[in-house]
Amino acid sequence: ETGARFPSALGATLSVFLIYWCGRRLFSRGTGFAAALILVSSLGFFALGRAASMDMPLTASLTAALVFFLLGYESEEGPRRWYFYGFYAALGFGVLAKGPIAILLPALTLVLFLLWRGGRHEWKQWLLEGVLVTILVAAPWYIAVTWANGWEFIQVFILDHNLQRFATDTYGHDRPFYFFVPVLPLMMFPWTFLLIPALRRRFRKNEQLILMWALVPFVFFSLSGSKLPA
């Protein structure tokens, strides 16, 4: 049991320290500490940090991706390259944790961010060649598993557990579109009351990206034919 739950605990711990580090770098030490404290003491995060599932390793990977992107976005030319390589590496670990969703959600978020900002050429600063890092991290395992299992792996993992799960209610998890509206406040307990003032404030450039990073998965999974609280 310890071995089954350890990846979630490790991912949750890593996420907390990443949030503190990012908050401290972009805002202040107090902001970083408060954000990390809120995260680690939220009901949903604490529960998933002990679960024998791949949800928290995915969360840790996407948290790392967001942190590296934000720091790269705000950095000078030299450090920017390494932060963006860290961003692409984190996406690779996310693909290892849970599949192509780890690329799809950040891609949708960044496209929305570009449209919102009106910076059509801003993507040129994001070192898109770093996608090779994502491939180097994730591809060896996928090649090995496909080699060992053949088409069955593609059918079960990619088609059934990704595409079919999103498009249909094959696994009996049919929920209404608004399913996550009550789930999110419950997951954030006892900090739910902070949602309202947080959404009412004026968002600066990097804060707009943070907001979209939160909203895109919420809307995306609300559109899914199969919904689970995690």
C-alpha positions as CSV (number, residue, x, y, z in Angstrom):
1,E,0.0,0.0,0.0
2,T,2.8,2.4,0.8
3,G,4.4,1.8,-2.6
4,A,1.0,2.4,-4.3
5,R,0.4,5.7,-2.6
6,F,4.0,7.0,-2.5
7,P,3.9,8.6,-6.0
8,S,0.8,10.6,-5.1
9,A,2.4,11.8,-1.8
10,L,5.7,12.7,-3.6
11,G,3.8,14.6,-6.3
12,A,1.7,16.5,-3.8
13,T,4.8,17.5,-1.8
14,L,6.6,18.6,-4.9
15,S,3.6,20.7,-5.9
16,V,3.5,22.5,-2.6
17,F,7.2,23.5,-2.8
18,L,6.8,24.5,-6.4
19,I,3.9,26.8,-5.6
20,Y,5.8,28.4,-2.7
21,W,8.9,28.9,-5.0
22,C,6.8,30.4,-7.8
23,G,4.8,32.7,-5.5
24,R,8.0,33.9,-3.8
25,R,9.7,34.6,-7.1
26,L,6.8,36.4,-8.8
27,F,5.1,38.1,-5.9
28,S,6.5,37.9,-2.4
29,R,7.6,35.4,0.2
30,G,4.4,35.8,2.1
31,T,2.3,35.2,-1.0
32,G,4.2,32.0,-1.8
33,F,3.9,30.7,1.8
34,A,0.1,31.5,1.9
35,A,-0.5,29.9,-1.5
36,A,1.4,26.7,-0.5
37,L,-0.4,26.6,2.9
38,I,-3.8,27.0,1.2
39,L,-3.0,24.2,-1.3
40,V,-1.7,21.7,1.2
41,S,-4.6,22.1,3.6
42,S,-7.4,22.0,0.9
43,L,-9.6,19.0,1.3
44,G,-9.4,17.7,-2.2
45,F,-5.6,18.2,-2.6
46,F,-4.9,16.5,0.8
47,A,-7.1,13.5,-0.1
48,L,-5.7,13.0,-3.6
49,G,-2.2,13.3,-2.1
50,R,-2.9,10.0,-0.4
51,A,-4.7,8.2,-3.2
52,A,-3.3,5.2,-5.1
53,S,-3.9,6.8,-8.5
54,M,-2.1,8.8,-11.2
55,D,-4.1,12.0,-10.7
56,M,-1.5,13.6,-8.3
57,P,1.6,12.8,-10.4
58,L,-0.3,14.5,-13.4
59,T,-1.1,17.4,-11.1
60,A,2.6,17.7,-10.0
61,S,3.8,17.6,-13.7
62,L,1.3,20.3,-14.8
63,T,2.1,22.4,-11.7
64,A,5.8,22.2,-12.6
65,A,5.0,23.1,-16.2
66,L,3.1,26.2,-15.2
67,V,5.8,27.3,-12.8
68,F,8.6,26.9,-15.3
69,F,6.5,28.6,-18.0
70,L,5.7,31.6,-15.7
71,L,9.3,32.0,-14.6
72,G,10.5,31.7,-18.2
73,Y,7.9,34.1,-19.4
74,E,9.2,36.7,-16.9
75,S,13.0,36.0,-17.3
76,E,15.7,37.5,-19.4
77,E,17.1,35.7,-22.5
78,G,19.7,33.6,-20.7
79,P,17.6,31.9,-17.9
80,R,14.5,31.8,-20.1
81,R,15.8,29.0,-22.2
82,W,16.3,26.7,-19.3
83,Y,13.0,27.5,-17.7
84,F,11.2,26.7,-21.0
85,Y,13.2,23.4,-21.3
86,G,12.0,22.6,-17.8
87,F,8.4,23.4,-19.0
88,Y,8.7,21.0,-21.9
89,A,10.3,18.3,-19.7
90,A,7.4,18.6,-17.2
91,L,4.9,18.1,-20.0
92,G,6.8,14.9,-20.8
93,F,6.5,13.6,-17.3
94,G,2.8,14.5,-17.4
95,V,2.4,12.4,-20.5
96,L,4.1,9.5,-18.7
97,A,1.7,10.0,-15.8
98,K,-1.6,10.2,-17.6
99,G,-1.2,10.3,-21.4
100,P,-1.9,13.0,-24.0
101,I,-4.1,15.1,-21.7
102,A,-0.9,16.5,-20.2
103,I,-0.2,18.2,-23.6
104,L,-3.7,19.0,-24.6
105,L,-4.7,21.1,-21.5
106,P,-1.6,23.3,-21.5
107,A,-1.9,23.8,-25.3
108,L,-5.5,24.9,-25.1
109,T,-4.6,27.2,-22.2
110,L,-1.7,28.9,-24.1
111,V,-3.8,29.3,-27.3
112,L,-6.5,31.0,-25.2
113,F,-3.9,33.1,-23.5
114,L,-2.5,34.3,-26.9
115,L,-6.0,35.1,-28.2
116,W,-6.8,37.0,-25.0
117,R,-3.6,39.0,-25.1
118,G,-3.7,39.6,-28.8
119,G,0.0,38.7,-29.0
120,R,0.0,36.7,-32.2
121,H,3.8,36.5,-32.4
122,E,4.5,36.0,-28.7
123,W,4.7,32.3,-29.1
124,K,8.0,32.7,-31.0
125,Q,9.6,33.4,-27.6
126,W,8.5,30.1,-26.1
127,L,11.2,27.9,-27.7
128,L,9.0,25.5,-29.5
129,E,12.0,23.3,-30.3
130,G,11.7,22.3,-26.7
131,V,9.0,19.9,-27.8
132,L,11.9,17.6,-28.5
133,V,12.6,17.5,-24.8
134,T,9.0,16.4,-24.2
135,I,9.5,13.6,-26.8
136,L,12.8,12.5,-25.2
137,V,11.2,12.2,-21.8
138,A,8.0,10.4,-22.8
139,A,8.6,8.6,-26.1
140,P,11.0,5.8,-24.8
141,W,8.4,4.3,-22.4
142,Y,5.6,4.6,-25.0
143,I,7.7,2.9,-27.7
144,A,8.7,0.1,-25.3
145,V,5.1,-0.6,-24.2
146,T,3.8,-0.5,-27.7
147,W,6.6,-2.8,-28.8
148,A,5.6,-5.2,-26.0
149,N,1.8,-5.1,-26.3
150,G,1.2,-4.0,-29.9
151,W,-2.1,-2.5,-31.0
152,E,-3.8,-3.6,-27.8
153,F,-2.0,-0.8,-25.9
154,I,-3.1,1.8,-28.4
155,Q,-6.7,0.6,-28.4
156,V,-7.1,0.3,-24.6
157,F,-5.0,3.3,-23.4
158,I,-5.3,5.9,-26.2
159,L,-8.6,5.1,-27.8
160,D,-10.7,3.7,-24.9
161,H,-9.3,5.4,-21.8
162,N,-8.7,8.8,-23.4
163,L,-10.9,9.5,-26.5
164,Q,-13.8,7.2,-25.7
165,R,-13.9,8.2,-22.1
166,F,-14.1,11.9,-23.0
167,A,-16.7,11.4,-25.8
168,T,-19.0,8.8,-24.2
169,D,-20.3,7.5,-20.9
170,T,-18.8,4.0,-21.6
171,Y,-17.6,3.6,-17.9
172,G,-20.8,4.7,-16.3
173,H,-19.7,8.0,-15.0
174,D,-22.4,10.2,-16.6
175,R,-22.8,13.4,-14.8
176,P,-24.5,16.8,-15.6
177,F,-22.5,19.6,-17.2
178,Y,-22.5,21.5,-13.9
179,F,-21.1,18.5,-12.0
180,F,-17.8,20.3,-11.0
181,V,-19.6,23.5,-9.9
182,P,-20.3,22.0,-6.4
183,V,-17.2,19.7,-6.6
184,L,-14.7,22.5,-6.8
185,P,-15.8,24.4,-3.7
186,L,-15.9,21.1,-1.8
187,M,-12.4,20.2,-2.9
188,M,-11.2,23.7,-1.8
189,F,-12.7,23.5,1.7
190,P,-11.9,25.2,4.1
191,W,-10.7,27.9,1.7
192,T,-13.8,28.0,-0.6
193,F,-14.6,31.5,0.5
194,L,-11.5,32.9,-1.1
195,L,-12.8,32.0,-4.6
196,I,-15.1,35.0,-4.8
197,P,-12.7,37.8,-4.0
198,A,-10.0,36.0,-6.0
199,L,-12.1,36.1,-9.2
200,R,-13.2,39.7,-8.6
201,R,-9.7,41.2,-8.6
202,R,-7.9,42.7,-11.5
203,F,-5.5,40.2,-13.2
204,R,-2.1,41.3,-14.5
205,K,-0.3,39.6,-17.4
206,N,1.0,36.5,-15.7
207,E,-2.0,36.3,-13.4
208,Q,-4.2,36.0,-16.5
209,L,-2.3,32.9,-17.5
210,I,-2.7,31.4,-14.0
211,L,-6.5,32.1,-14.2
212,M,-6.8,30.4,-17.6
213,W,-4.6,27.5,-16.5
214,A,-7.4,26.9,-13.8
215,L,-10.4,27.6,-16.0
216,V,-9.5,25.5,-19.1
217,P,-9.4,22.1,-17.3
218,F,-12.6,23.1,-15.4
219,V,-14.5,23.7,-18.7
220,F,-12.8,20.9,-20.6
221,F,-13.8,18.2,-18.1
222,S,-17.2,19.7,-17.8
223,L,-17.7,18.9,-21.5
224,S,-16.5,15.3,-20.9
225,G,-19.0,12.5,-21.2
226,S,-17.5,10.7,-18.2
227,K,-16.8,12.7,-15.1
228,L,-15.1,11.9,-11.8
229,P,-14.4,14.3,-8.9
230,A,-10.6,14.0,-9.2
